[in-house]
Amino acid sequence: YDEAATVTSLGTTFTGNSEIQIFNELKHFTGLTVLDDAFSGCSNLWKVTIPVNVESMTFNNFKGCVSLKTITFEKGSKLESISGVRDLGAFDGAINLTTVDMSECTQVKRIDEYTFYGNSNLRLFKIGTEIPPTCKDYTFYNINPYSVLKVPSGCTDAYKKATGWKKFASITGLDE
């Protein structure tokens, strides 16, 4: 695992790899601060945990990962931003994504347009950031009409008023 710790970019290393189903080894890449499009098109990847050291995620990270169901961020996550533009959202085309657990992400400032575009099966989204990160109308475009957003206690009203976040059918506290 020492060698993995020295890696600072995965580039397109795993792009299109249909053999990967779960990638628990990502936690050993402690030198990564930017997660780029390394897993784009991994059609059988269904679960991934984003390591604590990742501060930003760029375009296409998991675009087209049609089997992806769950994304979790490690405790103490340093994530600040997720990039996305039309047809290049980080999770665009992850049509079976049902759960995003960012409850350990307390420093997120921005989630760009099209990041979760068309994730119509998204049912549960948790985030630990008290001030709603900047979003646009298309950040969560066409998500499940019954989707639930769980936010830090005492922050529900702020999320209900915030652009992008108000697309969720229900917004409650993480402890509810």
Contacts in CASP RR format, 6 or more apart in sequence:
PFRMAT RR
TARGET T0000
AUTHOR 0000-0000-0000
METHOD contacts of the structure
MODEL  1
YDEAATVTSLGTTFTGNSEIQIFNELKHFTGLTVLDDAFSGCSNLWKVTI
PVNVESMTFNNFKGCVSLKTITFEKGSKLESISGVRDLGAFDGAINLTTV
DMSECTQVKRIDEYTFYGNSNLRLFKIGTEIPPTCKDYTFYNINPYSVLK
VPSGCTDAYKKATGWKKFASITGLDE
1 28 0 8 1.000
4 25 0 8 1.000
4 28 0 8 1.000
4 29 0 8 1.000
4 30 0 8 1.000
5 28 0 8 1.000
5 29 0 8 1.000
5 30 0 8 1.000
5 31 0 8 1.000
6 31 0 8 1.000
7 29 0 8 1.000
7 31 0 8 1.000
7 32 0 8 1.000
8 31 0 8 1.000
8 32 0 8 1.000
8 33 0 8 1.000
9 32 0 8 1.000
9 34 0 8 1.000
9 36 0 8 1.000
10 29 0 8 1.000
10 32 0 8 1.000
10 35 0 8 1.000
10 36 0 8 1.000
10 38 0 8 1.000
11 36 0 8 1.000
11 37 0 8 1.000
11 38 0 8 1.000
12 36 0 8 1.000
12 37 0 8 1.000
12 38 0 8 1.000
12 40 0 8 1.000
13 38 0 8 1.000
14 20 0 8 1.000
14 23 0 8 1.000
14 38 0 8 1.000
14 39 0 8 1.000
14 42 0 8 1.000
15 37 0 8 1.000
15 38 0 8 1.000
15 39 0 8 1.000
15 40 0 8 1.000
15 41 0 8 1.000
15 42 0 8 1.000
16 40 0 8 1.000
16 41 0 8 1.000
16 42 0 8 1.000
16 43 0 8 1.000
17 42 0 8 1.000
18 42 0 8 1.000
18 43 0 8 1.000
18 44 0 8 1.000
19 44 0 8 1.000
20 39 0 8 1.000
20 42 0 8 1.000
20 44 0 8 1.000
20 45 0 8 1.000
21 44 0 8 1.000
21 45 0 8 1.000
21 46 0 8 1.000
21 47 0 8 1.000
21 67 0 8 1.000
22 45 0 8 1.000
22 46 0 8 1.000
22 47 0 8 1.000
22 48 0 8 1.000
23 39 0 8 1.000
23 45 0 8 1.000
23 48 0 8 1.000
24 49 0 8 1.000
26 32 0 8 1.000
26 48 0 8 1.000
26 49 0 8 1.000
26 50 0 8 1.000
26 51 0 8 1.000
27 49 0 8 1.000
27 51 0 8 1.000
27 74 0 8 1.000
29 51 0 8 1.000
30 51 0 8 1.000
30 53 0 8 1.000
31 53 0 8 1.000
32 51 0 8 1.000
32 53 0 8 1.000
32 54 0 8 1.000
33 53 0 8 1.000
33 54 0 8 1.000
33 55 0 8 1.000
33 56 0 8 1.000
33 78 0 8 1.000
34 54 0 8 1.000
34 55 0 8 1.000
34 56 0 8 1.000
34 57 0 8 1.000
34 58 0 8 1.000
35 50 0 8 1.000
35 54 0 8 1.000
35 56 0 8 1.000
35 57 0 8 1.000
35 58 0 8 1.000
35 61 0 8 1.000
36 58 0 8 1.000
36 60 0 8 1.000
36 61 0 8 1.000
37 58 0 8 1.000
37 59 0 8 1.000
37 60 0 8 1.000
37 61 0 8 1.000
37 63 0 8 1.000
38 61 0 8 1.000
39 45 0 8 1.000
39 48 0 8 1.000
39 61 0 8 1.000
39 62 0 8 1.000
39 65 0 8 1.000
40 60 0 8 1.000
40 61 0 8 1.000
40 62 0 8 1.000
40 63 0 8 1.000
40 64 0 8 1.000
40 65 0 8 1.000
41 62 0 8 1.000
41 63 0 8 1.000
41 64 0 8 1.000
41 65 0 8 1.000
42 62 0 8 1.000
42 65 0 8 1.000
43 64 0 8 1.000
43 65 0 8 1.000
43 66 0 8 1.000
43 67 0 8 1.000
44 67 0 8 1.000
45 62 0 8 1.000
45 65 0 8 1.000
45 67 0 8 1.000
45 68 0 8 1.000
46 67 0 8 1.000
46 68 0 8 1.000
46 69 0 8 1.000
46 70 0 8 1.000
46 96 0 8 1.000
47 68 0 8 1.000
47 69 0 8 1.000
47 70 0 8 1.000
47 72 0 8 1.000
48 62 0 8 1.000
48 68 0 8 1.000
48 70 0 8 1.000
48 71 0 8 1.000
48 72 0 8 1.000
49 71 0 8 1.000
49 72 0 8 1.000
49 73 0 8 1.000
49 74 0 8 1.000
50 57 0 8 1.000
50 71 0 8 1.000
50 72 0 8 1.000
50 73 0 8 1.000
50 74 0 8 1.000
50 77 0 8 1.000
50 79 0 8 1.000
51 74 0 8 1.000
52 74 0 8 1.000
52 75 0 8 1.000
52 76 0 8 1.000
52 77 0 8 1.000
52 78 0 8 1.000
53 78 0 8 1.000
54 77 0 8 1.000
54 78 0 8 1.000
54 79 0 8 1.000
55 78 0 8 1.000
55 79 0 8 1.000
55 80 0 8 1.000
55 81 0 8 1.000
56 79 0 8 1.000
56 80 0 8 1.000
56 81 0 8 1.000
56 82 0 8 1.000
56 83 0 8 1.000
57 79 0 8 1.000
57 81 0 8 1.000
57 82 0 8 1.000
57 83 0 8 1.000
57 90 0 8 1.000
58 83 0 8 1.000
58 90 0 8 1.000
59 83 0 8 1.000
59 84 0 8 1.000
59 85 0 8 1.000
59 88 0 8 1.000
59 89 0 8 1.000
59 90 0 8 1.000
60 88 0 8 1.000
60 89 0 8 1.000
60 90 0 8 1.000
60 92 0 8 1.000
61 82 0 8 1.000
61 89 0 8 1.000
61 90 0 8 1.000
61 91 0 8 1.000
62 68 0 8 1.000
62 71 0 8 1.000
62 90 0 8 1.000
62 91 0 8 1.000
62 94 0 8 1.000
63 88 0 8 1.000
63 89 0 8 1.000
63 90 0 8 1.000
63 91 0 8 1.000
63 92 0 8 1.000
63 93 0 8 1.000
63 94 0 8 1.000
64 92 0 8 1.000
64 93 0 8 1.000
64 94 0 8 1.000
64 95 0 8 1.000
65 91 0 8 1.000
65 93 0 8 1.000
65 94 0 8 1.000
66 93 0 8 1.000
66 94 0 8 1.000
66 95 0 8 1.000
66 96 0 8 1.000
67 96 0 8 1.000
68 91 0 8 1.000
68 94 0 8 1.000
68 96 0 8 1.000
68 97 0 8 1.000
69 96 0 8 1.000
69 97 0 8 1.000
69 98 0 8 1.000
69 99 0 8 1.000
70 97 0 8 1.000
70 98 0 8 1.000
70 99 0 8 1.000
70 100 0 8 1.000
70 101 0 8 1.000
71 91 0 8 1.000
71 97 0 8 1.000
71 99 0 8 1.000
71 100 0 8 1.000
71 101 0 8 1.000
72 101 0 8 1.000
73 79 0 8 1.000
73 101 0 8 1.000
73 102 0 8 1.000
73 103 0 8 1.000
73 104 0 8 1.000
73 105 0 8 1.000
74 104 0 8 1.000
75 104 0 8 1.000
76 104 0 8 1.000
76 106 0 8 1.000
77 102 0 8 1.000
77 104 0 8 1.000
77 105 0 8 1.000
77 106 0 8 1.000
77 107 0 8 1.000
78 107 0 8 1.000
79 102 0 8 1.000
79 105 0 8 1.000
79 107 0 8 1.000
79 108 0 8 1.000
80 107 0 8 1.000
80 108 0 8 1.000
80 109 0 8 1.000
80 110 0 8 1.000
81 108 0 8 1.000
81 109 0 8 1.000
81 110 0 8 1.000
81 111 0 8 1.000
81 112 0 8 1.000
82 90 0 8 1.000
82 108 0 8 1.000
82 110 0 8 1.000
82 111 0 8 1.000
82 112 0 8 1.000
82 115 0 8 1.000
83 89 0 8 1.000
83 90 0 8 1.000
83 112 0 8 1.000
83 115 0 8 1.000
84 90 0 8 1.000
84 92 0 8 1.000
84 112 0 8 1.000
84 113 0 8 1.000
84 114 0 8 1.000
84 115 0 8 1.000
85 112 0 8 1.000
85 113 0 8 1.000
85 114 0 8 1.000
86 113 0 8 1.000
86 114 0 8 1.000
86 138 0 8 1.000
87 114 0 8 1.000
88 114 0 8 1.000
89 112 0 8 1.000
89 114 0 8 1.000
89 115 0 8 1.000
89 116 0 8 1.000
89 117 0 8 1.000
90 115 0 8 1.000
91 97 0 8 1.000
91 100 0 8 1.000
91 115 0 8 1.000
91 116 0 8 1.000
91 117 0 8 1.000
91 119 0 8 1.000
92 114 0 8 1.000
92 115 0 8 1.000
92 116 0 8 1.000
92 117 0 8 1.000
92 118 0 8 1.000
93 117 0 8 1.000
93 118 0 8 1.000
93 119 0 8 1.000
94 119 0 8 1.000
95 118 0 8 1.000
95 119 0 8 1.000
95 120 0 8 1.000
95 121 0 8 1.000
96 121 0 8 1.000
97 116 0 8 1.000
97 119 0 8 1.000
97 121 0 8 1.000
97 122 0 8 1.000
98 121 0 8 1.000
98 122 0 8 1.000
98 123 0 8 1.000
98 124 0 8 1.000
99 122 0 8 1.000
99 123 0 8 1.000
99 124 0 8 1.000
99 125 0 8 1.000
100 116 0 8 1.000
100 122 0 8 1.000
100 124 0 8 1.000
100 125 0 8 1.000
100 126 0 8 1.000
101 124 0 8 1.000
101 126 0 8 1.000
102 108 0 8 1.000
102 125 0 8 1.000
102 126 0 8 1.000
102 127 0 8 1.000
102 128 0 8 1.000
102 129 0 8 1.000
103 126 0 8 1.000
103 127 0 8 1.000
103 128 0 8 1.000
103 150 0 8 1.000
103 174 0 8 1.000
104 128 0 8 1.000
105 127 0 8 1.000
105 128 0 8 1.000
105 129 0 8 1.000
106 128 0 8 1.000
106 129 0 8 1.000
106 130 0 8 1.000
107 129 0 8 1.000
108 127 0 8 1.000
108 128 0 8 1.000
108 129 0 8 1.000
108 133 0 8 1.000
109 133 0 8 1.000
109 134 0 8 1.000
110 133 0 8 1.000
110 134 0 8 1.000
110 135 0 8 1.000
111 133 0 8 1.000
111 134 0 8 1.000
111 135 0 8 1.000
111 139 0 8 1.000
112 136 0 8 1.000
112 139 0 8 1.000
113 136 0 8 1.000
113 137 0 8 1.000
113 138 0 8 1.000
113 139 0 8 1.000
114 138 0 8 1.000
114 139 0 8 1.000
114 141 0 8 1.000
115 139 0 8 1.000
115 140 0 8 1.000
116 122 0 8 1.000
116 139 0 8 1.000
116 140 0 8 1.000
116 141 0 8 1.000
116 143 0 8 1.000
117 138 0 8 1.000
117 139 0 8 1.000
117 141 0 8 1.000
117 142 0 8 1.000
118 141 0 8 1.000
118 142 0 8 1.000
118 143 0 8 1.000
119 140 0 8 1.000
119 142 0 8 1.000
119 143 0 8 1.000
119 144 0 8 1.000
120 142 0 8 1.000
120 143 0 8 1.000
120 144 0 8 1.000
121 144 0 8 1.000
122 140 0 8 1.000
122 143 0 8 1.000
122 144 0 8 1.000
122 147 0 8 1.000
123 144 0 8 1.000
123 146 0 8 1.000
123 147 0 8 1.000
123 148 0 8 1.000
124 147 0 8 1.000
124 148 0 8 1.000
124 150 0 8 1.000
125 147 0 8 1.000
125 148 0 8 1.000
125 149 0 8 1.000
125 150 0 8 1.000
125 168 0 8 1.000
126 149 0 8 1.000
126 150 0 8 1.000
126 151 0 8 1.000
126 174 0 8 1.000
127 133 0 8 1.000
127 149 0 8 1.000
127 150 0 8 1.000
127 151 0 8 1.000
128 151 0 8 1.000
128 152 0 8 1.000
128 174 0 8 1.000
129 151 0 8 1.000
129 152 0 8 1.000
130 151 0 8 1.000
130 152 0 8 1.000
130 155 0 8 1.000
130 158 0 8 1.000
131 155 0 8 1.000
131 158 0 8 1.000
132 151 0 8 1.000
132 155 0 8 1.000
132 158 0 8 1.000
132 159 0 8 1.000
132 162 0 8 1.000
132 165 0 8 1.000
134 163 0 8 1.000
135 162 0 8 1.000
135 163 0 8 1.000
135 164 0 8 1.000
135 165 0 8 1.000
136 163 0 8 1.000
136 164 0 8 1.000
137 163 0 8 1.000
137 164 0 8 1.000
137 167 0 8 1.000
139 164 0 8 1.000
140 147 0 8 1.000
140 164 0 8 1.000
140 165 0 8 1.000
140 167 0 8 1.000
140 168 0 8 1.000
141 167 0 8 1.000
143 167 0 8 1.000
143 168 0 8 1.000
144 169 0 8 1.000
145 169 0 8 1.000
146 169 0 8 1.000
146 170 0 8 1.000
147 167 0 8 1.000
147 168 0 8 1.000
147 169 0 8 1.000
147 170 0 8 1.000
148 168 0 8 1.000
148 169 0 8 1.000
148 170 0 8 1.000
148 171 0 8 1.000
148 172 0 8 1.000
149 159 0 8 1.000
149 165 0 8 1.000
149 168 0 8 1.000
149 170 0 8 1.000
149 171 0 8 1.000
149 172 0 8 1.000
150 171 0 8 1.000
150 172 0 8 1.000
150 173 0 8 1.000
150 174 0 8 1.000
150 176 0 8 1.000
151 159 0 8 1.000
151 171 0 8 1.000
151 172 0 8 1.000
151 173 0 8 1.000
151 174 0 8 1.000
152 173 0 8 1.000
152 174 0 8 1.000
153 173 0 8 1.000
153 174 0 8 1.000
153 175 0 8 1.000
153 176 0 8 1.000
154 173 0 8 1.000
155 173 0 8 1.000
156 171 0 8 1.000
156 172 0 8 1.000
156 173 0 8 1.000
159 165 0 8 1.000
159 166 0 8 1.000
159 168 0 8 1.000
159 171 0 8 1.000
160 166 0 8 1.000
160 171 0 8 1.000
165 171 0 8 1.000
END
